[in-house]
Amino acid sequence: MDKSPDAFRTISEAAEELDLPQHVLRFWETRFSTIKPLKRGGGRRYYRPDDVMLLKGIRHLLYDKGFTIKGVQKILKDQGPRYVVSMAEGKPLEEILPEIESAQNASDAAVIEDAKLGVGAAGGLDQDARDKLSDVLKDLLECKRMLERARET
């Protein structure tokens, strides 16, 4: 059974989807600061849908377009991650933007749901404290989106 497009991917699932060995994804995390999979207990990596889209973009630039790692780092710095995703899709940024934002919103919703359920550090908190943390998390995610948009302009 296939996972939902909005579901998080393990490193093995992401590697299989990208047709890459897992160690390449781990290596890319050290070279591209924009790749930040969610890490859970035991250091297990979970890639959000927008992480996988970015990895596809990086793979496309490195393997299909022949860029070096430094070249892709410069593109990410100058143009932003959304531009890299649009390059992999072969579509203009304006066309791919709703899909990227949808993936980010799905990831944000999953993180917020985990906070509400008390997963992770919030596990010992009462419901009121978890609700407050959830509200703060929503605000932080919105700030993150605003900063990403500001970097792209």
N, C-alpha and C positions, 0 to 999 in steps of 0.2 A: 504494500500500500504506500503510495507516494504521500509526502508531507504537503501540507498547505503551503502556498507560496509565501505566506506571512510567518511561517514557523521558523524558529531558530534552527541552525544547522550545526552539527558537530563538526570537528575538523575533518573527520573521515568523509562525511557527507559533502562538505564544501570541496574537499580535494577531488572527490569523485565527479562532482558537478563541473568543476573547472578542468578536469583531466590533468591534474598535477599531483605530484607526491606531497604528502603531508609536511615533510620537512621544508619544502619550498614555501608553504604558507607561513610556517614558523619563522623562516628566514626573512620573508617579506615584512613580517611584523617588526623586525629589528631595523629595517631600512625605510619603511614608510610609516611615519608616526600617525597617519590617518587611519591605519588599520588597527582597530582596537576591539577585538572580540570580547564578549562578556566571559569572565573567568569565574567558575564556580568551584566548589570544594574539590580539592585534589588537583587544582590547576586545569581542570577540563575547560576547553574553549567552546564557546557557543557563538556562532556567527549570525548576526542579524541579517535580514534580507538586504538592507542597504550595504552591509559589509560585503556580502557576496557580489552585489552589483559592482562595487568598487573594485573588488578583486578581479572580476571579469574585465573591467576597464584596464587595470594594470597589466593583466595577462595579455590583453590585446595590444597594448602599446609596446610591451617588451618582446613578445613572441611574433606578432603579426606585422607590426610597424617597424621593428628593429631598434627601438629606443634603448638607451642604456638605463641603468638604475638611476644614475644622476639626472639623466634627461627626464625621466618620469617624475623624480622628486621635484625638479624645477617646474614641470607642468602642474603638478599638484599645488605647489606653492603659489605660482602665478595665476593659474586658472581656477583652482579649487577642485575638490573631489567630484562635484556634479558634472563638471566638464569632462573629466576622465570617464565617468559612467556614460555620458552621451557619446563619446568617441567609440566605445565598445559597441554601443547599440547602433551606431551608424546613422544617428538621427541628430538634428539640431537640438541644442540644449533646451530651447523653449518647448519642444515637443516631448522631451523625456522628463522634464521637470515634475509634472504631476505624478508620474510613476515613482520617481525618487522620493518625493514627499510622502506618497502613500506608504512606501516601504518604511520610511522613518517613523511615520505615525504609528504603524503596526508595531514596530520595535518599541517605541515609547509606551504604547499601551501595555505591552507585555511586561515591561519593567515596572510600570505603575501597578499592574495587577499583582506582580510578585511582592511589591511593597505592601499592598493591602492585605495580602495573605500572610504577611510576616515572614517571607522567605529571606534568608540572609541575616544581616545584622539586626533587623527589626523584629526577629523572632520572639524576643521576650517582652515586647511592649504590648500595652493594652490597646484596644480598638481606637480610642480617642487619639493616642499618640501616633498610631499608624496612619490615621486619617490626616493628621497634621503633617506628618512626614510625606505622605502621598501628595498633599497640596504643594509642599515645598519642592518636591521632585518635579511636579508639573511645571512650576515656575522656572526651575533650573533648566529643564528641557526646552522650554520656550526661549530662555536666554541663549542657550546653545544654538538654537535655530537662527536667532537674530544675529549672533556673532558670525555664523557660517555665511549668512546672506551678506553681511557687511564685508567679509573677506573676499567675496566673489566680485564685488563692485570695485 
